[in-house]
């Protein structure tokens, strides 16, 4: 019998924001799969291991996803093939993602190939970084009939709340656009982690910040 693949969101970084369902699954599966960083398990695995130390003894499948766009399709195919080899061997697997698997996650680039071969897949939602950031700011993302837009690294004119993920490398540009639009901006870097930073004044926001930085524009 083939194994089952779970896509498990481990939340944004705070161990207390991992769901009970996520913990149950990562403790029960035979193998943990996650993107690697410089040959080591990425942040999603670090968070999961801190929440459930016993998973350190499980089989670990590290998947390489290059940052260069021209290499991505081949990397996705290789990752899917490696996952399916273990699923064929009857192993249940958890593919870990930061936040929620449905928001800018690597998982869905390989999910279609896995499902097309008839393997069972279940997606376990996780708390997103922008939900956690809004809670830390005590800031509602939407009230009444307000709308919310989520982008990756880009400011867009929008009559509602704008959430910009992966904003760290483009803060100078984003700040100028927000100032020109006459809106308020909030920066949260490394939400839920030990080195979390929160800045809610335009003039205090740096021109650059780390990869795990997001901006909320109201």
C-alpha positions in Angstrom: 0.0 0.0 0.0 1.3 3.5 -0.9 2.0 6.1 1.7 0.2 9.3 2.2 1.7 12.8 1.7 0.7 15.6 4.1 1.5 19.3 3.5 1.8 20.7 7.0 1.9 24.4 7.8 4.0 24.9 10.9 3.0 28.6 11.4 5.2 31.7 11.2 7.7 30.9 13.9 6.1 31.0 17.3 6.0 27.5 18.7 2.7 28.1 20.3 1.2 28.9 16.9 1.6 25.4 15.5 -1.8 23.7 15.4 -2.6 20.6 17.3 -3.3 18.8 14.0 0.1 19.7 12.6 1.8 18.3 15.7 -0.2 15.1 15.6 0.7 14.5 12.0 4.4 15.3 12.2 4.7 13.0 15.2 2.9 10.1 13.4 4.5 10.1 9.9 7.4 7.9 8.9 9.4 10.6 7.1 9.7 14.4 7.2 10.4 16.3 4.0 11.4 20.0 3.8 13.4 22.5 1.7 17.0 22.6 2.6 19.2 25.7 3.2 22.9 25.3 2.5 22.6 21.5 3.0 20.8 21.8 6.3 17.0 21.5 7.1 15.3 24.9 6.6 13.5 27.0 9.2 10.2 25.0 8.9 12.0 21.9 10.2 13.7 23.9 13.0 10.3 25.2 14.2 8.7 21.7 14.0 11.7 20.1 15.9 11.5 22.6 18.7 7.8 21.9 19.1 8.2 18.2 18.8 11.8 17.1 19.6 11.1 13.5 18.9 10.9 14.0 15.2 14.7 14.4 15.1 14.9 10.6 15.0 12.7 10.3 11.9 13.9 9.9 8.4 14.5 13.3 6.8 14.2 14.1 3.1 15.9 17.4 2.2 14.7 18.9 -1.0 16.7 21.5 -3.0 14.9 24.4 -4.6 17.3 26.8 -6.3 16.5 30.5 -6.2 17.3 30.9 -9.9 14.1 30.8 -11.9 15.6 28.8 -14.8 16.4 25.9 -12.5 13.1 25.7 -10.7 11.1 23.4 -13.0 13.7 20.7 -12.9 14.1 21.0 -9.1 10.3 20.6 -8.7 10.3 17.4 -10.8 13.3 16.0 -8.9 11.6 16.8 -5.6 8.3 15.1 -6.7 10.2 12.0 -7.9 12.0 11.7 -4.6 8.8 12.1 -2.6 7.0 9.5 -4.8 9.8 7.0 -4.4 9.2 7.0 -0.6 5.4 7.0 -1.0 5.7 4.0 -3.2 7.6 2.3 -0.5 4.6 2.8 1.8 5.9 5.6 3.9 3.6 8.3 5.2 5.3 11.7 4.8 4.9 15.3 6.0 6.1 18.1 3.8 6.7 21.1 6.1 6.0 24.6 5.1 6.2 27.9 6.9 2.9 29.6 7.6 0.2 28.0 5.5 0.8 25.7 2.5 -1.6 27.7 0.4 0.3 31.0 0.6 3.5 31.3 -1.5 4.5 27.7 -0.6 6.8 25.4 -2.6 4.4 22.5 -2.0 1.9 23.3 -4.7 4.6 23.3 -7.4 5.0 19.5 -6.8 1.6 18.5 -5.6 0.0 18.1 -9.0 2.7 15.7 -10.1 2.2 13.6 -7.0 -1.6 13.6 -7.2 -1.5 12.8 -10.9 0.2 9.5 -10.0 -2.6 8.6 -7.7 -1.0 9.2 -4.4 -3.2 10.5 -1.5 -2.5 14.0 -0.4 -3.9 16.0 2.5 -3.2 19.7 3.2 -3.0 20.9 6.8 -3.5 24.6 7.1 -1.3 26.7 9.3 -1.4 30.2 10.7 0.0 32.7 8.2 2.7 35.3 9.0 0.4 38.2 8.2 -2.3 36.9 10.5 0.3 36.6 13.3 1.8 40.0 12.4 -1.6 41.7 12.5 -2.2 40.2 16.0 1.1 41.4 17.2 0.3 44.9 16.0 -3.3 44.7 17.4 -4.3 45.7 13.9 -7.4 44.4 12.1 -6.7 43.3 8.6 -10.3 44.0 7.6 -13.4 45.4 9.1 -16.9 45.6 7.6 -16.7 45.6 3.8 -13.0 46.3 3.6 -10.9 44.2 1.2 -7.4 42.7 1.7 -4.8 42.2 -1.0 -1.7 40.0 -0.6 1.4 40.6 -2.8 5.0 39.3 -2.9 7.4 42.2 -2.6 5.4 44.8 -4.5 3.3 47.8 -3.5 0.0 48.2 -5.4 -2.5 51.0 -5.2 -5.4 49.4 -3.4 -8.5 50.7 -1.6 -8.2 48.4 1.4 -5.5 46.7 3.5 -2.4 45.7 1.5 -0.1 42.9 2.8 3.3 42.7 1.2 5.2 39.5 1.9 8.9 39.1 1.1 9.3 42.8 1.5 12.7 43.0 3.1 14.8 43.7 -0.1 12.4 46.3 -1.5 11.6 48.5 1.5 13.2 51.7 0.1 10.9 51.5 -2.9 7.9 50.5 -0.9 8.3 53.3 1.7 8.5 55.9 -1.1 5.3 54.5 -2.7 3.4 54.4 0.6 4.5 58.0 1.5 3.3 59.1 -2.0 0.0 57.4 -1.4 -0.4 59.0 2.0 -1.0 55.7 3.8 0.2 54.1 7.0 2.8 51.4 7.0 3.8 48.7 9.5 6.9 46.4 9.3 7.2 43.1 11.0 10.4 41.2 10.6 10.8 37.5 11.8 7.3 37.4 13.2 7.1 35.2 16.3 10.8 34.4 16.4 13.3 35.4 19.1 14.6 38.3 17.0 11.2 39.7 16.0 11.2 43.4 15.1 8.1 45.6 14.8 8.2 49.1 13.4 5.1 51.2 12.9 6.5 54.6 11.8 7.4 55.2 8.2 10.6 57.2 9.1 11.8 54.5 11.4 11.6 51.7 8.8 15.0 50.7 7.4 15.7 50.6 3.7 16.4 46.9 3.9 15.4 44.0 6.2 15.6 40.3 6.4 14.0 37.8 4.1 11.2 37.0 6.6 9.9 40.6 6.6 6.4 41.7 5.8 4.6 45.0 5.5 1.0 45.9 6.2 -0.3 49.1 4.5 -3.5 50.7 5.7 
